[in-house]
């Protein structure tokens, strides 16, 4: 996949960190699998991983999390 941001490099397998903020909650999820641009560092997360991240964020909000850092957990 060619990077949509810098249009210069091909992306490679890697990881990224995703941060969610909503209604006073901040959730940071580290080690999220992604395609990462070697030139600019832009990260692209696939649909399945995005679905899992959103489920994790919803669960954290339900649990009343205010600030938390988690490692990505595959389903």
N, C-alpha and C positions, 0 to 999 in steps of 0.2 A: 504494500500500500504506500502510495506517495503522500507525504505530509500535506495537509490542506492549508496549514499556516504559512510555512516558508517555501513550500513547493520545490525544495531543493534535494531532499534526501528521502530514501526509502526508510520506512519504519522497521524496527526490529522488536523481537519479543523482549519484554522487560516487565517492570512493575512501576506503580505510581501510588500516590497518596491522594485520597478523595476526602473532602471536607463537606459536611452537611451542616447548615445552620437553619433553625426554624423555631420560632416561638420560644426563644431563650435557650434552646438546646444547641450544643455544638458537639458533633460527632466526627472524629477523625478516623478513617479506615486506612491502614497502612498495608503495604505489600499486595496491592490490587493488581492482578495480571492485566497487562495492557500491551498495545503496540506503541512503541516510543520512537520518536524521531531522533536520529543520531545528531542532527544538526541543531535543532532548536529546543528539543526536549518535550515538545507537545506529545501528550499521551492520549490514546484512543482505546476506550473500553468497549468490548463487544456487548451485544444485546443480552446474552445470558448473564454475564457478570453484572451488568447494569441492573437487571431485575433483582439479582441477589443483594446488591448494594441498597436498593430501594427498600427491600424487605427488611434488611438489617436496620436501616434508618427508622422505618415505621415501628419496629420492635423496640428500639431504643427510646423513641418518643413515648410509646405505650408504657415502658418501664419507668418513665419519669427522669431519664438521664438529663443532666444539665451540661456536663462536660465529660467526655470520655474518649479514650484512644483505644482502638481495637485493631487486631490483625485480621485481614480478610480470611473468611472461612468459606471454602467451597461447599456447595450443597451436598 
